[in-house]
Amino acid sequence: MKISSAEFVMSNSNVAHCPKEPLPEYAFIGRSNVGKSSLINMLTERKHLAKTSGRPGKTQLINHFKINNNWFLVDLPGYGYARVSKKDKKTFQKYITEYFEKRRQLVCAFVLVDVRHEPQPIDLEFMEWLGTNQIPFTIIFTKADKLKPASLDTHVQDYLRKLLEGAWEEVPPHFVTSSANRTGREELLDYIEGINQEFFRANN
């Protein structure tokens, strides 16, 4: 897939106010500081489409970006560590949950995890929640450039193996990416294109 256009549409904290267009949506979510904004900017080839920050927790709203005028990329607040109050965290959790439960245009959630780390309870719990609620999701391993190739493969396989030791009967779809060297960009965009084609066939 070639990205010919990428535009910011809106930010809000109310699912009812999200765009009404019947276009497929892909939600990007992960722990704070996992590299979500950098990944979004790399995928769209727009350096400042999503705001990056050295301070975790920068994204605090549901952000919609229209891509190629036929699908939405949705940047959601990170969970986990962030320099915000407990009250704000509860607010984030409420509208993130509402988004996943109520947003009918959502076709896939991309759960970002830092490939350098072992599975974190907060990630595993979130994936289990998505599975329990029958919300399709794909794992995106980020920061692949931080590991040597042999170590990278070992980390990915260890992560997937531990998933199978838990609640999962089979490994969810997954991609290995690096915003620094564009690893995984074409594969991920082709994956989205395939889902888009199925979506439009089913809705036309």
Solvent accessible surface area in square Angstrom, and as a share of the most:
residue,aa,sasa,rsa
1,M,42,0.19
2,K,168,0.71
3,I,10,0.05
4,S,81,0.52
5,S,36,0.23
6,A,16,0.13
7,E,87,0.39
8,F,112,0.47
9,V,55,0.32
10,M,57,0.26
11,S,46,0.29
12,N,20,0.10
13,S,54,0.35
14,N,66,0.34
15,V,14,0.08
16,A,68,0.53
17,H,112,0.50
18,C,2,0.01
19,P,11,0.07
20,K,151,0.64
21,E,70,0.31
22,P,106,0.67
23,L,23,0.11
24,P,0,0.00
25,E,0,0.00
26,Y,0,0.00
27,A,0,0.00
28,F,0,0.00
29,I,1,0.00
30,G,0,0.00
31,R,52,0.19
32,S,16,0.10
33,N,102,0.52
34,V,5,0.03
35,G,22,0.21
36,K,18,0.07
37,S,15,0.10
38,S,47,0.31
39,L,1,0.00
40,I,0,0.00
41,N,14,0.07
42,M,16,0.07
43,L,2,0.01
44,T,1,0.00
45,E,91,0.41
46,R,76,0.28
47,K,172,0.73
48,H,162,0.72
49,L,29,0.14
50,A,2,0.02
51,K,155,0.66
52,T,79,0.46
53,S,50,0.32
54,G,83,0.80
55,R,89,0.33
56,P,19,0.12
57,G,9,0.09
58,K,94,0.40
59,T,22,0.13
60,Q,63,0.28
61,L,73,0.36
62,I,0,0.00
63,N,21,0.11
64,H,0,0.00
65,F,6,0.03
66,K,31,0.13
67,I,0,0.00
68,N,34,0.17
69,N,101,0.52
70,N,55,0.28
71,W,3,0.01
72,F,0,0.00
73,L,1,0.00
74,V,0,0.00
75,D,4,0.02
76,L,0,0.00
77,P,0,0.00
78,G,13,0.12
79,Y,23,0.09
80,G,28,0.27
81,Y,128,0.49
82,A,10,0.08
83,R,166,0.60
84,V,29,0.17
85,S,60,0.39
86,K,167,0.71
87,K,159,0.67
88,D,58,0.30
89,K,82,0.35
90,K,151,0.64
91,T,64,0.37
92,F,22,0.09
93,Q,98,0.43
94,K,129,0.55
95,Y,10,0.04
96,I,6,0.03
97,T,36,0.21
98,E,44,0.20
99,Y,0,0.00
100,F,9,0.04
101,E,102,0.46
102,K,130,0.55
103,R,23,0.08
104,R,230,0.84
105,Q,32,0.14
106,L,22,0.11
107,V,30,0.17
108,C,3,0.02
109,A,0,0.00
110,F,0,0.00
111,V,0,0.00
112,L,0,0.00
113,V,2,0.01
114,D,8,0.04
115,V,3,0.02
116,R,87,0.32
117,H,81,0.36
118,E,119,0.53
119,P,23,0.14
120,Q,57,0.25
121,P,92,0.58
122,I,65,0.33
123,D,1,0.01
124,L,61,0.30
125,E,115,0.51
126,F,24,0.10
127,M,0,0.00
128,E,88,0.40
129,W,74,0.26
130,L,0,0.00
131,G,30,0.29
132,T,106,0.61
133,N,61,0.31
134,Q,162,0.72
135,I,16,0.08
136,P,81,0.51
137,F,19,0.08
138,T,0,0.00
139,I,0,0.00
140,I,0,0.00
141,F,1,0.00
142,T,5,0.03
143,K,43,0.18
144,A,6,0.04
145,D,57,0.29
146,K,119,0.50
147,L,38,0.19
148,K,163,0.69
149,P,113,0.71
150,A,81,0.63
151,S,43,0.27
152,L,32,0.16
153,D,84,0.44
154,T,71,0.41
155,H,60,0.27
156,V,7,0.04
157,Q,77,0.34
158,D,50,0.26
159,Y,6,0.02
160,L,11,0.06
161,R,128,0.47
162,K,84,0.35
163,L,3,0.01
164,L,80,0.40
165,E,132,0.59
166,G,56,0.54
167,A,68,0.53
168,W,54,0.19
169,E,175,0.78
170,E,135,0.60
171,V,48,0.28
172,P,12,0.08
173,P,65,0.41
174,H,68,0.30
175,F,35,0.14
176,V,39,0.23
177,T,1,0.00
178,S,0,0.00
179,S,39,0.25
180,A,81,0.63
181,N,86,0.44
182,R,116,0.43
183,T,53,0.31
184,G,11,0.10
185,R,14,0.05
186,E,91,0.41
187,E,99,0.44
188,L,0,0.00
189,L,1,0.00
190,D,79,0.41
191,Y,61,0.23
192,I,0,0.00
193,E,57,0.26
194,G,31,0.29
195,I,37,0.19
196,N,4,0.02
197,Q,89,0.39
198,E,105,0.47
199,F,36,0.15
200,F,56,0.23
201,R,165,0.60
202,A,86,0.67
203,N,94,0.48
204,N,154,0.79
